[in-house]
Amino acid sequence: MGLITVEGIRVFAFHGHLPEEAILGGHFIVNVWVTADTSEVETSDDLNDTVDYVKIIEIVKEQMSIRADMIEVPAKRIVDKILTLNKVQKVEVELEKIQPPIDATFDKISVTSKGEN
């Protein structure tokens, strides 16, 4: 069993409850942690025997391009799609919304979604 981590996937998308977010868009960072059966790839050295992190990034980009009012929605869609990949046992996705149009000072706003096979 192994942990595959893809952190800091930067995406520009149009998620948000406020009308201007649907028009102007915003910056997001997606972090993904995948627990997978890595026993085969540890001896075979074959990409087909593990979770391809390029596919993880493609899933993130694809799901982030589908607009939603609430960031929980794309986070859950990303989890569900990654769970369909070969060898995946568990997935955790953190979706960070960078500088949302809120009159406050804070480091970040994020949601985390989890799933398992």
Backbone as CSV, one residue per row, in Angstrom:
resi,resn,N_x,N_y,N_z,CA_x,CA_y,CA_z,C_x,C_y,C_z
1,MET,0.847,-1.170,0.000,0.000,0.000,0.000,0.894,1.235,0.000
2,GLY,0.484,2.235,-0.780,1.267,3.451,-0.863,0.376,4.677,-0.930
3,LEU,0.991,5.823,-0.739,0.288,7.100,-0.807,0.857,7.905,-1.958
4,ILE,0.000,8.271,-2.901,0.387,9.114,-4.027,-0.177,10.497,-3.740
5,THR,0.696,11.495,-3.744,0.313,12.856,-3.403,0.544,13.772,-4.588
6,VAL,-0.483,14.538,-4.948,-0.352,15.575,-5.977,-0.883,16.850,-5.333
7,GLU,0.022,17.763,-4.997,-0.369,18.984,-4.298,-0.108,20.215,-5.152
8,GLY,-0.952,21.213,-4.976,-0.728,22.503,-5.614,-1.164,22.588,-7.063
9,ILE,-2.187,21.820,-7.448,-2.707,21.909,-8.816,-3.476,23.227,-8.914
10,ARG,-2.959,24.153,-9.703,-3.572,25.476,-9.817,-4.543,25.519,-10.991
11,VAL,-5.749,26.007,-10.700,-6.812,26.026,-11.702,-7.546,27.365,-11.612
12,PHE,-7.900,27.913,-12.760,-8.787,29.073,-12.813,-10.163,28.552,-13.191
13,ALA,-11.173,28.886,-12.381,-12.519,28.347,-12.620,-13.570,29.355,-12.162
14,PHE,-14.825,29.006,-12.373,-15.931,29.927,-12.138,-16.885,29.440,-11.051
15,HIS,-16.341,28.904,-9.964,-17.157,28.396,-8.864,-17.433,29.510,-7.862
16,GLY,-18.625,29.507,-7.325,-18.951,30.459,-6.274,-20.418,30.816,-6.270
17,HIS,-20.892,31.156,-5.102,-22.304,31.492,-4.912,-22.635,32.894,-5.426
18,LEU,-21.669,33.799,-5.371,-21.922,35.183,-5.779,-21.951,35.313,-7.296
19,PRO,-22.855,36.129,-7.818,-22.978,36.272,-9.277,-21.673,36.673,-9.968
20,GLU,-20.893,37.551,-9.343,-19.640,37.984,-9.977,-18.615,36.853,-10.103
21,GLU,-18.708,35.853,-9.236,-17.785,34.723,-9.334,-18.056,33.900,-10.590
22,ALA,-19.306,33.843,-11.005,-19.664,33.116,-12.228,-19.185,33.858,-13.472
23,ILE,-19.013,35.174,-13.348,-18.587,35.988,-14.489,-17.074,36.178,-14.510
24,LEU,-16.509,36.561,-13.368,-15.083,36.892,-13.296,-14.192,35.679,-13.047
25,GLY,-14.726,34.671,-12.384,-13.930,33.493,-12.059,-12.982,33.755,-10.906
26,GLY,-12.179,32.755,-10.605,-11.230,32.879,-9.510,-10.187,31.777,-9.558
27,HIS,-9.203,31.931,-8.693,-8.102,30.970,-8.626,-8.367,29.951,-7.520
28,PHE,-8.012,28.707,-7.821,-8.197,27.601,-6.893,-6.927,26.759,-6.871
29,ILE,-6.691,26.113,-5.742,-5.605,25.136,-5.624,-6.236,23.829,-5.155
30,VAL,-5.880,22.748,-5.834,-6.417,21.433,-5.483,-5.264,20.535,-5.049
31,ASN,-5.440,19.898,-3.899,-4.472,18.941,-3.367,-5.146,17.577,-3.298
32,VAL,-4.425,16.549,-3.745,-5.009,15.206,-3.827,-4.082,14.195,-3.157
33,TRP,-4.669,13.351,-2.314,-3.949,12.245,-1.690,-4.677,10.955,-2.039
34,VAL,-3.960,10.021,-2.643,-4.549,8.758,-3.083,-3.822,7.600,-2.404
35,THR,-4.563,6.779,-1.684,-4.014,5.542,-1.140,-4.298,4.455,-2.167
36,ALA,-3.242,3.744,-2.548,-3.383,2.759,-3.622,-2.551,1.521,-3.331
37,ASP,-2.931,0.446,-3.991,-2.154,-0.791,-3.941,-0.943,-0.605,-4.851
38,THR,0.221,-0.441,-4.254,1.452,-0.229,-5.031,2.352,-1.460,-5.043
39,SER,1.848,-2.582,-4.556,2.692,-3.780,-4.450,3.210,-4.250,-5.808
40,GLU,2.365,-4.189,-6.848,2.813,-4.638,-8.177,3.867,-3.717,-8.770
41,VAL,3.609,-2.417,-8.747,4.529,-1.474,-9.388,5.892,-1.440,-8.686
42,GLU,5.910,-1.775,-7.410,7.170,-1.778,-6.673,8.154,-2.800,-7.222
43,THR,7.648,-3.824,-7.910,8.540,-4.811,-8.523,8.517,-4.757,-10.046
44,SER,7.395,-4.341,-10.627,7.284,-4.353,-12.098,7.868,-3.111,-12.757
45,ASP,7.855,-1.972,-12.046,8.316,-0.698,-12.609,7.511,-0.322,-13.854
46,ASP,6.207,-0.676,-13.846,5.329,-0.464,-14.998,4.201,0.491,-14.606
47,LEU,4.032,1.569,-15.360,3.005,2.570,-15.084,1.602,1.972,-15.009
48,ASN,1.349,0.919,-15.765,0.034,0.276,-15.760,-0.299,-0.407,-14.430
49,ASP,0.705,-0.567,-13.570,0.506,-1.235,-12.289,0.339,-0.260,-11.121
50,THR,0.071,1.011,-11.441,-0.111,2.008,-10.387,-1.132,3.045,-10.827
51,VAL,-1.320,4.056,-10.013,-2.209,5.170,-10.342,-1.364,6.240,-11.028
52,ASP,-1.735,6.582,-12.235,-1.010,7.574,-13.028,-1.382,8.971,-12.537
53,TYR,-0.416,9.696,-11.978,-0.730,11.019,-11.444,-1.097,12.017,-12.530
54,VAL,-0.715,11.767,-13.772,-1.152,12.622,-14.883,-2.671,12.517,-15.042
55,LYS,-3.215,11.312,-14.863,-4.671,11.134,-14.943,-5.370,11.855,-13.790
56,ILE,-4.742,11.869,-12.632,-5.299,12.603,-11.493,-5.423,14.082,-11.848
57,ILE,-4.366,14.646,-12.410,-4.374,16.062,-12.798,-5.427,16.326,-13.872
58,GLU,-5.543,15.438,-14.837,-6.559,15.593,-15.889,-7.970,15.586,-15.300
59,ILE,-8.214,14.701,-14.345,-9.525,14.639,-13.691,-9.811,15.948,-12.957
60,VAL,-8.824,16.458,-12.245,-9.001,17.722,-11.525,-9.370,18.838,-12.494
61,LYS,-8.611,18.976,-13.572,-8.885,20.038,-14.549,-10.276,19.890,-15.165
62,GLU,-10.623,18.661,-15.527,-11.927,18.390,-16.145,-13.078,18.745,-15.204
63,GLN,-13.006,18.293,-13.971,-14.093,18.522,-13.024,-14.169,19.977,-12.567
64,MET,-13.035,20.648,-12.501,-13.032,22.060,-12.116,-13.599,22.946,-13.219
65,SER,-13.639,22.453,-14.439,-14.179,23.249,-15.550,-15.712,23.244,-15.580
66,ILE,-16.332,22.389,-14.765,-17.795,22.313,-14.695,-18.255,23.187,-13.522
67,ARG,-18.905,24.283,-13.826,-19.251,25.280,-12.824,-20.193,24.750,-11.736
68,ALA,-19.968,25.257,-10.512,-20.841,24.954,-9.375,-20.888,26.170,-8.454
69,ASP,-21.987,26.331,-7.748,-22.087,27.415,-6.770,-21.220,27.139,-5.543
70,MET,-21.196,25.896,-5.111,-20.494,25.533,-3.883,-19.271,24.683,-4.217
71,ILE,-18.127,24.985,-3.574,-16.891,24.263,-3.916,-16.907,22.813,-3.441
72,GLU,-17.840,22.466,-2.579,-17.978,21.068,-2.171,-18.338,20.176,-3.361
73,VAL,-19.048,20.749,-4.330,-19.516,19.968,-5.481,-18.355,19.489,-6.356
74,PRO,-17.470,20.370,-6.852,-16.355,19.850,-7.647,-15.405,18.975,-6.830
75,ALA,-15.244,19.271,-5.546,-14.379,18.426,-4.708,-14.900,16.991,-4.685
76,LYS,-16.207,16.837,-4.500,-16.811,15.490,-4.474,-16.732,14.817,-5.837
77,ARG,-16.942,15.580,-6.911,-16.849,14.998,-8.257,-15.430,14.492,-8.529
78,ILE,-14.435,15.240,-8.080,-13.039,14.818,-8.264,-12.802,13.503,-7.529
79,VAL,-13.259,13.419,-6.283,-13.114,12.180,-5.505,-13.762,11.013,-6.236
80,ASP,-14.998,11.202,-6.675,-15.730,10.116,-7.335,-15.030,9.630,-8.599
81,LYS,-14.489,10.544,-9.388,-13.791,10.157,-10.631,-12.480,9.436,-10.331
82,ILE,-11.728,9.922,-9.362,-10.452,9.280,-9.029,-10.686,7.870,-8.497
83,LEU,-11.779,7.669,-7.774,-12.089,6.333,-7.253,-12.318,5.312,-8.362
84,THR,-12.573,5.757,-9.583,-12.766,4.816,-10.697,-11.444,4.344,-11.296
85,LEU,-10.330,4.973,-10.917,-9.032,4.572,-11.468,-8.565,3.252,-10.856
86,ASN,-7.821,2.491,-11.647,-7.260,1.216,-11.225,-6.359,1.395,-10.004
87,LYS,-6.458,0.499,-9.049,-5.609,0.406,-7.860,-5.973,1.370,-6.730
88,VAL,-6.901,2.311,-6.963,-7.237,3.307,-5.947,-8.065,2.674,-4.831
89,GLN,-7.640,2.930,-3.588,-8.379,2.441,-2.429,-9.080,3.577,-1.685
90,LYS,-8.363,4.688,-1.493,-8.922,5.851,-0.795,-8.463,7.119,-1.502
91,VAL,-9.292,8.157,-1.390,-8.953,9.460,-1.968,-9.351,10.551,-0.986
92,GLU,-8.491,11.539,-0.876,-8.817,12.754,-0.133,-8.465,13.934,-1.023
93,VAL,-9.407,14.868,-1.174,-9.209,16.042,-2.020,-9.474,17.286,-1.187
94,GLU,-8.515,18.197,-1.191,-8.706,19.512,-0.586,-8.782,20.526,-1.714
95,LEU,-9.843,21.326,-1.717,-10.028,22.362,-2.732,-9.968,23.715,-2.028
96,GLU,-8.939,24.502,-2.378,-8.738,25.814,-1.770,-9.240,26.903,-2.713
97,LYS,-9.983,27.833,-2.165,-10.464,28.984,-2.928,-9.580,30.168,-2.556
98,ILE,-8.852,30.676,-3.540,-7.887,31.743,-3.293,-8.566,33.102,-3.450
99,GLN,-8.472,33.920,-2.443,-8.999,35.285,-2.430,-10.450,35.401,-2.907
100,PRO,-11.365,34.712,-2.245,-12.773,34.894,-2.609,-13.217,36.318,-2.265
101,PRO,-14.267,36.797,-2.912,-14.705,38.177,-2.688,-15.427,38.348,-1.345
102,ILE,-14.648,38.271,-0.278,-15.168,38.409,1.079,-14.376,39.517,1.757
103,ASP,-15.041,40.385,2.467,-14.383,41.488,3.155,-13.833,41.002,4.493
104,ALA,-12.699,40.307,4.411,-12.052,39.772,5.608,-10.616,39.401,5.262
105,THR,-9.788,39.272,6.282,-8.410,38.837,6.099,-8.289,37.411,6.639
106,PHE,-7.773,36.517,5.802,-7.622,35.117,6.195,-6.578,34.470,5.302
107,ASP,-6.076,33.320,5.725,-5.065,32.603,4.951,-5.674,31.850,3.780
108,LYS,-6.734,31.097,4.034,-7.368,30.354,2.948,-8.741,29.870,3.378
109,ILE,-9.532,29.558,2.368,-10.809,28.885,2.573,-10.717,27.588,1.785
110,SER,-11.063,26.480,2.420,-10.980,25.208,1.702,-12.040,24.242,2.202
111,VAL,-12.304,23.252,1.362,-13.147,22.126,1.757,-12.362,20.852,1.464
112,THR,-12.662,19.819,2.210,-12.025,18.524,1.999,-13.109,17.478,1.793
113,SER,-12.922,16.671,0.760,-13.849,15.582,0.462,-13.062,14.278,0.446
114,LYS,-13.663,13.213,0.959,-12.987,11.914,1.037,-13.885,10.819,0.481
115,GLY,-13.253,9.754,0.025,-13.997,8.596,-0.432,-13.112,7.369,-0.450
116,GLU,-13.733,6.201,-0.495,-12.952,4.964,-0.582,-13.733,3.875,-1.296
117,ASN,-12.972,2.960,-1.883,-13.549,1.791,-2.553,-13.696,0.661,-1.553
